Amino acid sequence: MTARKEKTTGSTHITAIRFRVKINKNMKKKLWNKKTSREEALKYTKRTDFKEKSQGAYRHALRNGFLNEICDHMPKFYPDYTYEECEQENNKYKTKTEFKKNSQPMHDYAYKKGWLREFPAFDSKRSCVQLTKDNQFITRFDSLSEVERKLGLCHSTVSKCCQGKMKTSGGFKWIFEEDYVKK
């Protein structure tokens, strides 16, 4: 970088800055292929180090779909869980927070795969009672998911009714079974 200085009444003033980039003519742009990317990946033990310190090789492998193959010697951040394993673990807990607290790797894996949205809502595991607007008993459901399957009502609106946040859903009153038994 060079700067040209100009004298103005006792003070030095920079008027222009030019940047010069020296390019070594002996340096050629490295061409990445599967073999050279693999060799580069073997220098690292963590995928994040590979990504940060050898961006060209990492991006080439990612774009061409062989990143997992050349990084197979690196430990995986998430183990591979099946949908059934995650759903079974999810069903052990009553709340989302409890699931995340007690089984964070599995929770995060299910979230990453988009499975959490497919699992029944946590309060949907609670049994509920369907009532008329006059508080007459109609039937009992084992879960809010069952209400959704059998009646086509959204389990979240039925849950809001059970919690007292809404008055009705689908033209009916709803209450959790344990609250109904107390009355």
Number of C-alpha atoms within 10 A of each C-alpha: 7 9 11 10 12 12 9 8 7 6 8 10 12 11 9 10 11 9 8 8 7 6 8 7 6 6 7 8 6 9 10 16 13 17 10 13 22 20 13 18 25 16 11 17 13 16 19 11 13 20 15 10 12 16 12 17 24 24 15 17 22 12 10 10 11 15 20 13 11 18 21 13 14 15 11 12 10 10 10 9 12 12 14 9 11 20 18 12 14 24 15 10 16 15 14 14 13 13 18 15 11 12 15 13 15 22 22 16 20 22 13 10 11 11 15 19 10 9 17 17 21 18 18 21 16 17 18 25 23 22 18 14 13 8 11 11 14 11 10 16 16 14 21 27 25 18 21 15 11 10 10 11 16 15 21 16 18 29 22 16 19 24 14 13 11 14 16 18 19 12 10 17 23 29 21 22 18 12 12 13 9 6 5
